[in-house]
Amino acid sequence: MSGGYKVVLSPEEFRKISLLAMDPKLSKTMRRRCEIILALHRTRNEPYLPMLQEAARLSGVSENTVELVKGLYRDGGMAAVLHYNRNPIQDTAMKKVDSRTEELLSGFLASPPPAGKKRWTIPLLMEALNDEGISLSRNTVSRALKNLGLSTRKPAYP
Protein backbone atom coordinates (compact mmCIF):
# COMPACT_ATOMS: atom_id res chain seq x y z
CA MET A 1 0.00 0.00 0.00
CA SER A 2 1.39 3.39 -0.92
CA GLY A 3 -0.02 5.06 2.21
CA GLY A 4 -0.29 8.79 2.51
CA TYR A 5 1.86 9.67 -0.51
CA LYS A 6 0.28 12.56 -2.39
CA VAL A 7 0.73 13.19 -6.11
CA VAL A 8 1.46 16.90 -6.52
CA LEU A 9 2.22 18.09 -10.05
CA SER A 10 3.66 21.41 -11.15
CA PRO A 11 1.56 23.29 -13.72
CA GLU A 12 4.05 22.27 -16.43
CA GLU A 13 3.90 18.58 -15.40
CA PHE A 14 0.10 18.76 -15.29
CA ARG A 15 0.03 20.20 -18.83
CA LYS A 16 2.43 17.55 -20.21
CA ILE A 17 0.55 14.66 -18.61
CA SER A 18 -2.79 16.08 -19.79
CA LEU A 19 -1.47 16.13 -23.36
CA LEU A 20 -0.20 12.55 -23.00
CA ALA A 21 -3.58 11.41 -21.69
CA MET A 22 -5.19 12.67 -24.90
CA ASP A 23 -2.52 11.40 -27.32
CA PRO A 24 -4.19 8.85 -29.64
CA LYS A 25 -0.78 7.38 -30.54
CA LEU A 26 -0.21 6.34 -26.92
CA SER A 27 -1.58 2.95 -25.90
CA LYS A 28 -4.80 2.79 -23.93
CA THR A 29 -2.88 1.48 -20.91
CA MET A 30 -0.52 4.46 -20.90
CA ARG A 31 -3.32 6.98 -21.43
CA ARG A 32 -5.23 5.38 -18.54
CA ARG A 33 -2.14 5.61 -16.31
CA CYS A 34 -1.84 9.32 -17.15
CA GLU A 35 -5.52 9.80 -16.30
CA ILE A 36 -4.92 8.10 -12.94
CA ILE A 37 -2.00 10.41 -12.12
CA LEU A 38 -4.13 13.43 -13.08
CA ALA A 39 -7.00 12.14 -10.93
CA LEU A 40 -4.64 11.59 -7.98
CA HIS A 41 -3.37 15.15 -8.40
CA ARG A 42 -6.92 16.53 -8.46
CA THR A 43 -7.92 14.60 -5.32
CA ARG A 44 -4.66 15.20 -3.39
CA ASN A 45 -6.36 17.24 -0.65
CA GLU A 46 -8.90 14.55 0.26
CA PRO A 47 -8.35 11.91 2.97
CA TYR A 48 -6.55 8.76 1.77
CA LEU A 49 -9.40 6.29 1.12
CA PRO A 50 -11.85 8.75 -0.47
CA MET A 51 -8.94 9.99 -2.60
CA LEU A 52 -8.37 6.46 -3.96
CA GLN A 53 -12.07 5.88 -4.56
CA GLU A 54 -12.50 9.21 -6.33
CA ALA A 55 -9.37 8.72 -8.46
CA ALA A 56 -10.63 5.24 -9.43
CA ARG A 57 -14.04 6.67 -10.33
CA LEU A 58 -12.56 9.54 -12.36
CA SER A 59 -10.23 7.29 -14.34
CA GLY A 60 -12.60 4.32 -14.69
CA VAL A 61 -10.37 1.72 -13.04
CA SER A 62 -10.27 -0.23 -9.78
CA GLU A 63 -8.77 1.14 -6.58
CA ASN A 64 -6.09 -1.55 -6.82
CA THR A 65 -5.02 -0.21 -10.23
CA VAL A 66 -4.87 3.30 -8.77
CA GLU A 67 -2.65 1.96 -5.95
CA LEU A 68 -0.34 0.25 -8.44
CA VAL A 69 0.06 3.35 -10.63
CA LYS A 70 0.51 5.54 -7.57
CA GLY A 71 3.28 3.23 -6.36
CA LEU A 72 4.96 3.37 -9.78
CA TYR A 73 4.84 7.17 -9.68
CA ARG A 74 6.13 7.31 -6.11
CA ASP A 75 9.06 4.97 -6.86
CA GLY A 76 10.13 6.23 -10.28
CA GLY A 77 8.12 9.26 -11.37
CA MET A 78 6.45 9.55 -14.76
CA ALA A 79 9.22 7.51 -16.40
CA ALA A 80 8.15 4.48 -14.34
CA VAL A 81 4.46 5.13 -15.03
CA LEU A 82 5.08 5.26 -18.78
CA HIS A 83 7.31 2.16 -18.83
CA TYR A 84 5.35 -0.82 -20.13
CA ASN A 85 6.59 -4.24 -19.00
CA ARG A 86 5.87 -6.49 -21.96
CA ASN A 87 5.57 -10.19 -21.37
CA PRO A 88 8.07 -11.84 -23.75
CA ILE A 89 5.84 -14.90 -24.06
CA GLN A 90 3.29 -12.74 -25.89
CA ASP A 91 5.82 -11.68 -28.53
CA THR A 92 5.46 -13.23 -31.95
CA ALA A 93 8.88 -14.83 -31.54
CA MET A 94 7.34 -17.21 -29.01
CA LYS A 95 4.52 -18.47 -31.24
CA LYS A 96 3.68 -22.12 -30.68
CA VAL A 97 2.92 -22.70 -34.34
CA ASP A 98 5.68 -21.45 -36.63
CA SER A 99 5.90 -21.61 -40.42
CA ARG A 100 7.57 -25.05 -40.33
CA THR A 101 4.67 -26.48 -38.29
CA GLU A 102 2.15 -24.90 -40.67
CA GLU A 103 3.97 -26.43 -43.65
CA LEU A 104 3.98 -29.85 -41.96
CA LEU A 105 0.26 -29.65 -41.22
CA SER A 106 -0.50 -28.63 -44.81
CA GLY A 107 1.71 -31.44 -46.07
CA PHE A 108 0.06 -34.05 -43.86
CA LEU A 109 -3.42 -33.02 -44.98
CA ALA A 110 -2.33 -32.98 -48.63
CA SER A 111 -1.11 -36.59 -48.35
CA PRO A 112 -3.28 -39.67 -47.84
CA PRO A 113 -3.95 -40.60 -44.20
CA PRO A 114 -1.99 -43.40 -42.52
CA ALA A 115 -2.79 -46.98 -43.54
CA GLY A 116 -6.09 -48.22 -42.15
CA LYS A 117 -7.48 -44.69 -41.61
CA LYS A 118 -10.12 -42.97 -43.72
CA ARG A 119 -8.92 -39.43 -43.00
CA TRP A 120 -6.58 -37.36 -40.88
CA THR A 121 -7.86 -36.64 -37.38
CA ILE A 122 -6.50 -34.19 -34.84
CA PRO A 123 -4.94 -37.02 -32.75
CA LEU A 124 -3.29 -38.45 -35.89
CA LEU A 125 -1.93 -35.01 -36.77
CA MET A 126 -0.66 -34.59 -33.20
CA GLU A 127 1.09 -37.95 -33.45
CA ALA A 128 2.62 -37.08 -36.83
CA LEU A 129 3.85 -33.73 -35.48
CA ASN A 130 5.23 -35.49 -32.41
CA ASP A 131 7.24 -37.77 -34.72
CA GLU A 132 8.74 -34.58 -36.19
CA GLY A 133 9.67 -33.37 -32.70
CA ILE A 134 6.80 -30.90 -32.31
CA SER A 135 4.53 -31.36 -29.32
CA LEU A 136 1.26 -29.40 -29.49
CA SER A 137 -2.06 -29.72 -27.71
CA ARG A 138 -5.26 -30.74 -29.46
CA ASN A 139 -6.59 -27.18 -29.24
CA THR A 140 -3.40 -25.68 -30.71
CA VAL A 141 -3.47 -28.06 -33.68
CA SER A 142 -7.15 -27.30 -34.23
CA ARG A 143 -6.51 -23.53 -34.06
CA ALA A 144 -3.58 -23.82 -36.47
CA LEU A 145 -5.76 -25.70 -38.98
CA LYS A 146 -8.46 -23.05 -38.67
CA ASN A 147 -5.92 -20.24 -39.24
CA LEU A 148 -4.64 -22.04 -42.34
CA GLY A 149 -8.18 -22.53 -43.65
CA LEU A 150 -7.76 -26.31 -43.46
CA SER A 151 -9.95 -28.98 -41.98
CA THR A 152 -9.71 -32.68 -41.25
CA ARG A 153 -13.27 -32.98 -42.56
CA LYS A 154 -12.35 -31.80 -46.07
CA PRO A 155 -9.30 -33.78 -47.19
CA ALA A 156 -6.89 -31.92 -49.46
CA TYR A 157 -5.46 -35.07 -51.04
CA PRO A 158 -6.88 -36.42 -54.35
KAVEN-V108960 format. One line per field, one symbol per residue. ss: DSSP state (A for helix, B for strand, O for the rest). psi: psi as a letter, one per 40 degrees, with the letter a starting at -180 (. if undefined). burial: + if it has 24 or more other C-alpha atoms within 12 Angstrom, else -. A space follows every 50 residues. Layout:
ss=???
psi=???
burial=???
//
This chain:
ss=OOOOOOOOOOAAAAAAAAAAAOOOOOOAAAAAAAAAAAAAAAOOOOOAAA AAAAAAAAAOOOAAAAAAAAAAAAAAAAAAAOOOOOOAAAOAAAOOOOAA AAAAAAAAAAOOOOOOOOOOOAAAAAAAAAAOOOOOOAAAAAAAAAAAOO OOOOOOOO
psi=heaehhhhiidddddddddddeheeiidddddddddddddddedeiiddd ddddddddefiidddddddddddddeaddddehhhihddeiddfidhadd dddddddddeiiiiheidihiddddddddddeehhiiddddddddddefi iedgiei.
burial=----+++-+-------++-++-------++++++++++++++++------ ++++++-++---+-++++++++++---+--++--------------+--- ++-+++-++---------++++-+++-++------+---+++-++----+ ++------
//
